[in-house]
């Protein structure tokens, strides 16, 4: 298995990974302007990008996912709940869907809370073992923080949904599971993000302030107590990302 993390605009983190031996790869959370990087990396690795996935409709940066998929003839993927929102065709992802990229297996986890369409991607390398190796957490879980719940409005209700996603999906994973988020320090998609671009479930359980709160009402109060400013140009960015 190969794996590359790309630090890009707006403190975003994009991902390119897959199976070199069978020549299949996946791109996740591609930022507009970075499409050629993924094309070049695929050529270097002698692999075909079969799936381009956005973990949700982004509000802080323009997505390059659909353009990349069009350029290379790959499938562009979003969660099924976006069918009534976006204005273009995409492959709908469902909770517990499995994507195979050679020996690399990607399981879709629907984790609403930051947005209703938010997903995380649980990745297993079959040549390494049967247990998942890492999870791409999008804007659901960061190193040192969790996703903000207010961008779609209803921040208290969304914070409660996020609590359920964290505790019902991500925190049930083995402590050794590595996490790779969609942003690092400097992003407006959460408060208190670390500059370290990866962690583990076990470390975050111990030291992430949001995850140390086990009471749902207390978590909601904590998460909605100090909400950062909305991303600049948010409405325009969302409109572009849904094809409006």
N, C-alpha and C positions, 0 to 999 in steps of 0.2 A: 504494500500500500504506500502511496505517496500522499503528502499533505502539505499545503502551503496556505499561509495566512497573509493577506494583503492589507496593510494599514493604508487608509485612503482619506478622502475628504470628510469633514465634519466628524472627525475622530471615529469614523466607521471602520469596521473590520469585515473584509470579504474572504471567501474561502474557495479553494480549488483542491479537490482531492479525488482519489479513485484507485483503480487497479491497473498498475503498469503491465503486468503479465498478460492480462486479457484486454488491455487497451480501452478501458471505459473510464469516464470521469464525470464529475458533478461540479457545478459552480453555484455558489450561494451568496446572496445579497450583493450582487454586482452593482457598483456605483457608476453612473453615467460618466463616460470618458475613459473608463478602464477596460472597455470591451476588448481592445486589441491585446492587452496584457494577457487575458485569458486565452485568446486565440494563439498567441505566441507560446505560452506555456504548454498548451495542448500539443503544439507541433514539436516542442522540445522533448516532451515526454512520450511522443508518438502514440497519443491516445485520442479517442473521440469523445467530445463532450456530448453526452446524451440527454442530460437534464440541467436546466437552469432554474433555480428556485429562489424566490423571495420569501423570507420567513413571515412577511406581512407587507401590506401596502405602506411604504415608508412616508413619513411626514417631514423629515428633516433633510432629506437629500433626494435628488433625482435618481431613479433606478435605471441601470443599464441592462437589467436582466432581459427584458423583452427584445431589445435591440440585439443583444448578443445571441439570443436564441434564433432570431430571424437570420442573422448573418451566417450562422453555422448549421442551421436546420435542426436545432435541438428542440426539445419540449420545454416550454416555459410554464412554470408551475406556481400556483397560489392555492391557499386553502379554499375549499368549496364554498365557504360563506361569502366569498368575493363575487360570486356569479351575478348577484343583483347590483353590484357596485361598479365593476369595471366594464369598459365599453369594447373589449376585444376578447377573442377566444384564448383560453388557456387550459392546461391540464389541471383538473381539480384534484387537490389532495384531500384525503379523508383521514381522520384519526386512525392510527394503527396501519395505514398503508405502508407497503414495503417497496422500496426502489432498489433494484439490483444493478450495481455497476461492477461487473466482473465478480471478484471475490469480496467486494465491499458492499455491505448491506446497510441501507438507510431506512430507518423506521420513523414514520411521521407521528409526532405527538402534538395534538391540538392543545394549546396552552393559552386560552384567552385571558385577557386582563389588561395588558398594555393596549391591545386592540382586540376586537372580537375574532379577527382572523389569524392571530398570532400562532405560529407553530414553532416547535423545536425539532431538531433532527438527531436521532440517536443512531450512532454509527458503529458498526461491527466489522472487523476484518476477519473473515473466515479462516485465513491462513494463520492468524494469530491465536484464534480461539473462538468459542461460541458466545462468550460474554461481550456486551457492548464495551467499546474502548472509550468513546467520548461522545459528548452531546453538544451540538451547536444550538445555543440558547437564544439567538436573535435578540430581541429587546425584552424578553421575559425575565431573564436572570443575568446580571452582570457580575464581574468580580468586585465584591464589596458593596453591591447595591442590587436593587430590583427595578423593573420597568416602571415608568410613571403611568398612572391610570387615568389621566384626565383628558387626553387628546381627543377622545370621542365624546367628551362630556360625561355626565353621570359618574363623577370620579369616585364617590363612595361605593356605588354599586360595582364599578369596575375594579376597585381595590379589593373588594370581597371576592370577586371572580378570580383575580390574580392570586389571592391567598389560596383558593381551592386548587388552582393549576399548579402552584409551587408545591403544595403539600400532597396533592393527589398524584402528581406525575413526576416532577423532577426530584423531590426529596425522597422518593421511594427507590431511586437508583442507588447502586452500591457507592459507598463513600469514595472508592478509588476512581470512580468515573471522572474523567477530565471534562471541564467545561470550556467552551470557546464562545464568547458572546459576540453580539453584533456591534458593540461600541466599547471604547475605553475612555479614560479621563479626557474631559473636554467636550463630551457630547451633552446635548440638552435633553436626551431621551431618558435620563435618570439623574438622581442627585447622589454625589459622593462616590462616583465610579473610580476605581483604581486605574492607574496607568499600566498595571500588569495585564497583559492580554489573555491570560488563561489562569485556570485554577482547578480545583477539584470539588466535587459535591461535599466531601467530608470537611474540607477547609472552610467552605462557605457556610456550612452548618454551624461551625464553631465561631466564625468571626464576622460574618455578614450581618449587620444590624437588623435588617429586615427579616432574615431567616431565623434569628434568635428569638423572635416573637412568636409564641405558639398559640396565642389567643387571637381569634379572628377580629374581634372588635378593636382590640388594641392595635393590631396590624393596620386596620383601616384608618384609625386615628393617626397613627404614625406616618402612614404614607400620604395622607391628604393634609397633613399639618403644614408642610412647607413645600408647595409645588413650584418648581422653577418656571421661568417665563416660557411661553410657547415658542417653538422654533420659528425663526425668521422666514417669511414667505411660505408659511405652512400651507395655507389654502391653495396657493399657486402650485406648490410642489405636489400636493395630493391630487389636484386636478390633472396634472401632467401624468402622474403615475397610474391613474385609473383610465387615462385616455379620454378625459372629458374635453 
